[in-house]
Amino acid sequence: MSQKIAFECPVYKKCGGCQLLHMDYQVQLNHKKGQVAKLLKPYGKLEKMIGMEQPMHYRYKVHAAFGRDRKGNIISGTYKEGTHQIVPVENCLLENEKADAIIQTIRKLLKSFKIKTYDEDTGYGLLRHVLVRVGYQTGQIMVVLVLGSPIMPSKNNFVKALRMEHPEITTVVVNVNDKKTSMVLGEKEQVIYGPGYIEDELCGMIFKISPRSFYQVNPCMAQELYQKAMEYAGISGRETVLDAYCGTGTIGMVAAGKSQKVIGVELSKDAVKDAIAGAKKNKLSNIRFYQADAGDFMEAMAENKERVDVVFMDPPRSGSSEKFLSALVRLKPKRVVYISCNPETLARDLNFLCKKGYQMKKGAAVDMFPFTDDIEAVVLLEN
Ligand code: SAH
């Protein structure tokens, strides 16, 4: 296997963000496809792996922790894995370049505005983290300043100075996190510039992204993934579609334009709220979202003998539950499109479904996170 150095990074291995930087990109793709193919071999074959054309700077959500080094200089970057020790990051190969430039400017401005970084041990100081989210299609940019206490001196001038260097910033939000916690964002928020959210477009749908909303980190590949999922679903316009583990409803919304009716189910209240707002924004009247455990919801649907033609399921890393899968078998949709961020639990769940009458027809691995170990896959099952 060719292992030529693909990219150099001064903090590779220290920061923990990448695991495969030493591998040529094509080798990474082969390596990932091979892993999925091996796990899914008993069930079916994979199509060509979907990789990125430009596998760099794909993270449109960038987070930097702020602090000081031993000499007292302000630093920003990622936490060394498993610690709260900051590894300084200047330019990251995975992160959006504008986001990184904004973080650098903030570091510079802190000095002139005499804003101190927060000290986790003493609770002294102000700025804890900066979160930047960039719209992939729209280019809108949101900056979230996470502070240890609610008052930010000269905040308007700070925004002015920041926007002077980065006029593409469309909104700035102060988030207050005064707790001793490893969570980045706190509960309280104050919009100090712009609308407090950005919008982005994926597969022709518009999505509203607030500081805390879930949105794909790599929107470019999310689009590829959804397109593949739609191709597998083969919706013609008359189907009733279920989007299980729907998050903010992205997959269901993309499917809604092509189906008769879409039902989305998701456990997180906040995500469901965003999903409902998204459906309204996109003027979709044939989609409904429910907050529930997907297993309970499926069981109730099976109990009521409801008809579902296509099921999209996109569970968390732990995979689906036996409750969900058993109810799915009872509901017996013609097609199931399983989107997975963990091929091991995907294989486990396929084992269950393939014993109960489903067959894997197609599958593809998608590289959502180049240079990392993460693998995404999408599989079509038919009854
Ligand atoms: N399909 C979405 C997100 C999938 S991430 C997208 O493409 O953007 C997996 C989602 O499953 C998360 O939103 C998580 O909150 C949700 N989830 C986890 N356990 C669940 C359960 N038991 N029932 C329903 N949803 C669940």
Residues whose N, C-alpha, C, O or C-beta is under 5 A from the ligand:
A	BS01	SAH	Y245 C246 G247 T248 T250 V265 E266 L267 S268 A292 D293 A294 D314 P315 P316
